Amino acid sequence: MDERRARLAWRHRLLRADRTDKVAAVADGLVALHSSDPVTVYLSAMVRMTNPSVGAVERALYEDRSLVRHHAMRRTLWVATPETTRRMHAAATRKIAAVEHRRTVKMLHESGLDDGDAWLSAAKRDVLSVLHDEGPMTARQLGRKIPALTHPMVIGVGKPYEATVSAHTRVLLVLGFEGSLVRTRPTGTWINGQYTWAAMDSWLPGGVDGLDERGAAGDLAGHWLRRFGPGTSTDLQWWMGWTAALTRRALQDCEAVPVDLAGSTGWVAAADDAPVEPAGPWTALLPGLDPTTMGWKERGWYLPIEAADVFDRNGNAGPTIWADGRVVGAWAQRPDGEIRLHWFLDVAPRRRAEVEQRADELRQWLGGTRFSVRFPGRVHATLLA
């Protein structure tokens, strides 16, 4: 347990001595940052930076483009370096894209188009043509440029959530999964989840295609093990969204080394089975969906039973308080900007004082910004009451 917690602290840059202002290095040190909630990207990066700055994260995303936003493992939206994004695309996203294309064609057929496949192919070409000619645009702007995108489409036919939407929603989603489009700047501030769209090959030279699935999967598994290992096959399969067979092959291809995890088999990267230096005492406030909290499926070694309500019923983690490699509490930003703390475990007064200092730092980073958590844990409502 102590060895795993020390690895987590050092490799996830949760110790002051290991922080950096290189935002791309922060993301790469966690494989990728969760972006389903836009706030996560910024807070996950800033808690690991020497000089936390929203502007530095924005520069990495939109000026240097050393980070790219892309759908990948478990259909999740991630932010990663171009190299890692290409691996994720080959190892996870391509198969999702094919499924989404077929699903969209079916929806179009159910919405009155006899040849949904031809319509979708034409719509894709039109979107890419406009973006190549005129640069990044919002979905609404694309709808004005390409009236066909406003074709009404029924989603969830026969389900309680059945609704009619404009087809552009699905067209842009499919192009994003295919790696042809990329989400660029938000339409509002950094906490906004609506983005402008650009052609991927104009935003990122070379785009995201070009790698074969097997090689990318082996490289990605090795990357995950270097940042999250030791982990079990179950952990890796869940994190990647792979089949058991693909997981086994990727572990073989990256030459993973088996290790004992309290009587079960875990895995570390090749030549990475030596003990690491003890981490010493540390505390951190991590945002919802932070990669450290979401990095494993089997979480008992860092998530006490008492802290289970930091997750929602679908397995999404809300904001967490960490002390010495364990989740010990939860936090929330109230409407007045106060950072409210909730403790699941008894923590020594000195450690509580350190956590309160972390909360003060977070309050300063946020300034006048107020945000809501997209995937709050079950305890979150109690914090806001």
Secondary structure, 3 states (H helix, E strand, C coil): CHHHHHHHHHHCCCCHHHCCCCHHHHHHCCCCEECCCHHHHHHHHHCCCCCCCHHHHHHHHHHCCCCEEEECHHHCEEEECHHHHHHHHHHHHHHHHHHHHHHHHHHHHHCCCCCHHHHHHHHHHHHHHHHHHHCCECHHHHHHHCHHHHCEEEECCCCCCCEEEECHHHHHHHHHHCCCEEEEEECCCCCCCCEEEEEHHHHCCCCCCCCCHHHHHHHHHHHHHHHHCCECHHHHHHHHCCCHHHHHHHHHHCCCEEEEECCEEEEECCCCCCCCCCCCCCEEEECCCCHHHHCCCCCCCCCCHHHHHHECCCCCECCEEEECCEEEEEEEECCCCCEEEEECCCCCHHHHHHHHHHHHHHHHHHCCCCCCCCCCCCCHHHHHC
